[in-house]
Amino acid sequence: MTDDREARSAGRRFEVRFTPAYRRAARIFGITPDRAWVTIDGEALQARFGPWRLRTPLANVTAVEITGPYAFVKTAGPAHLGITDRGLTFASNGDRGVLITFRQPVPGIERTGRLRHPELTVTVADVEGLAALLRERMAG
């Protein structure tokens, strides 16, 4: 698929870190290591989690925070929607992730784009690296 090739060739790619229990729960929903990642290029942040995708300009990122741990029952399996804040979570482990806040909410969990998310949490392998790169882009 074109999006996957572009993600691999442009910018910096951050793989997600699956723990065994999360990997089993995710597989049912088509979420595998080769279909779950975050990329940062010169202008945009892209995240994929199986069939779910999110893309936004880096200029839309307003805050970055390292968070965790997360409860398995609240985060394992498919993409999760926060009931109270509409935040989106792509979780592949319950340990740590990066919470990314957006100036303008973005579509992600459903294909029509009607439901928009003010933030995204992703559990990449290099939590510190992703957070540092996003902060650098926000400052520069």
C-alpha positions as CSV (number, residue, x, y, z in Angstrom):
1,M,0.0,0.0,0.0
2,T,1.3,3.5,-0.8
3,D,0.9,4.9,2.7
4,D,3.1,2.1,4.1
5,R,5.9,2.7,1.5
6,E,5.7,6.5,2.1
7,A,6.0,6.0,5.9
8,R,9.1,3.8,5.5
9,S,10.9,6.2,3.1
10,A,10.0,9.6,4.5
11,G,11.1,11.0,7.9
12,R,11.7,9.0,11.0
13,R,9.7,5.9,11.8
14,F,8.9,4.7,15.3
15,E,7.9,1.1,15.7
16,V,5.4,0.2,18.4
17,R,6.6,-2.2,21.2
18,F,4.2,-5.1,21.7
19,T,4.2,-7.2,24.9
20,P,2.9,-10.8,24.4
21,A,-0.5,-10.2,25.9
22,Y,-1.1,-7.0,23.9
23,R,0.1,-8.7,20.7
24,R,-2.5,-11.5,21.1
25,A,-5.3,-9.0,21.8
26,A,-4.3,-6.8,18.9
27,R,-4.0,-9.6,16.3
28,I,-7.7,-10.2,16.3
29,F,-8.2,-6.7,15.0
30,G,-5.6,-6.9,12.3
31,I,-3.0,-5.0,14.3
32,T,0.5,-6.5,13.8
33,P,4.0,-5.0,14.1
34,D,4.2,-4.3,10.4
35,R,0.8,-2.5,10.5
36,A,1.5,-0.4,13.6
37,W,3.9,2.6,13.7
38,V,4.3,6.4,14.0
39,T,6.2,8.5,11.5
40,I,7.4,12.1,11.7
41,D,8.5,13.8,8.5
42,G,9.2,17.4,7.6
43,E,5.6,18.4,7.8
44,A,3.4,15.7,9.4
45,L,2.8,13.1,12.0
46,Q,1.3,9.9,10.8
47,A,0.2,7.0,13.0
48,R,-1.1,3.6,12.0
49,F,-2.6,0.9,14.2
50,G,-3.9,-1.9,12.1
51,P,-6.9,-0.5,10.2
52,W,-6.9,2.8,12.1
53,R,-4.9,5.8,10.8
54,L,-4.3,9.3,11.9
55,R,-2.4,12.1,10.1
56,T,-2.0,15.7,11.1
57,P,0.5,18.6,10.3
58,L,3.3,18.9,12.9
59,A,2.1,22.5,13.4
60,N,-1.1,21.0,14.9
61,V,0.9,19.4,17.8
62,T,0.7,21.6,20.9
63,A,1.9,19.4,23.8
64,V,3.8,16.1,24.3
65,E,3.9,14.1,27.5
66,I,5.3,10.6,28.5
67,T,2.5,8.7,30.3
68,G,1.7,5.3,31.7
69,P,1.2,2.7,33.0
70,Y,-2.1,1.7,31.4
71,A,-4.7,-0.9,32.5
72,F,-4.8,-3.9,30.1
73,V,-8.6,-4.0,30.1
74,K,-8.8,-0.3,29.1
75,T,-6.1,-0.3,26.4
76,A,-5.6,-3.8,24.9
77,G,-7.0,-4.8,21.5
78,P,-8.3,-2.2,19.0
79,A,-7.9,1.5,19.0
80,H,-9.6,3.0,22.1
81,L,-11.7,6.1,22.4
82,G,-11.7,8.0,25.6
83,I,-15.4,8.4,26.6
84,T,-14.9,11.7,28.5
85,D,-12.3,13.4,26.4
86,R,-12.5,11.7,23.0
87,G,-8.8,11.0,23.2
88,L,-7.5,8.2,20.9
89,T,-5.2,5.4,22.2
90,F,-3.1,3.1,20.0
91,A,-1.7,0.8,22.8
92,S,0.6,-2.2,22.2
93,N,1.8,-2.4,25.8
94,G,0.7,-1.2,29.2
95,D,4.0,0.3,30.3
96,R,4.6,3.7,28.7
97,G,3.6,5.8,25.8
98,V,3.6,9.3,24.4
99,L,0.5,11.5,24.8
100,I,0.3,14.0,21.9
101,T,-2.1,16.9,22.1
102,F,-3.5,18.7,19.1
103,R,-4.5,22.4,18.6
104,Q,-7.4,21.3,16.3
105,P,-8.9,17.8,16.9
106,V,-8.2,15.3,14.2
107,P,-10.1,12.3,12.7
108,G,-8.8,8.8,13.5
109,I,-11.1,6.1,14.9
110,E,-13.9,6.2,12.3
111,R,-13.6,6.7,8.5
112,T,-16.1,9.6,8.0
113,G,-14.0,12.1,10.0
114,R,-17.0,13.3,12.0
115,L,-15.5,12.2,15.3
116,R,-12.3,14.1,16.0
117,H,-9.7,13.6,18.7
118,P,-7.9,16.3,20.7
119,E,-5.1,13.9,21.6
120,L,-3.4,10.6,20.7
121,T,-1.5,8.2,22.9
122,V,0.9,5.8,21.2
123,T,3.1,3.1,22.8
124,V,6.2,3.2,20.6
125,A,9.4,1.4,21.4
126,D,11.4,4.6,21.7
127,V,9.1,6.7,23.9
128,E,11.9,9.2,24.7
129,G,13.0,9.6,21.1
130,L,9.5,10.3,19.8
131,A,8.7,12.8,22.6
132,A,12.1,14.6,22.1
133,L,11.6,14.8,18.3
134,L,8.1,16.2,18.6
135,R,9.2,18.8,21.2
136,E,12.1,19.8,18.9
137,R,9.7,20.3,16.0
138,M,7.3,22.3,18.3
139,A,10.1,24.6,19.4
140,G,11.6,25.1,15.9
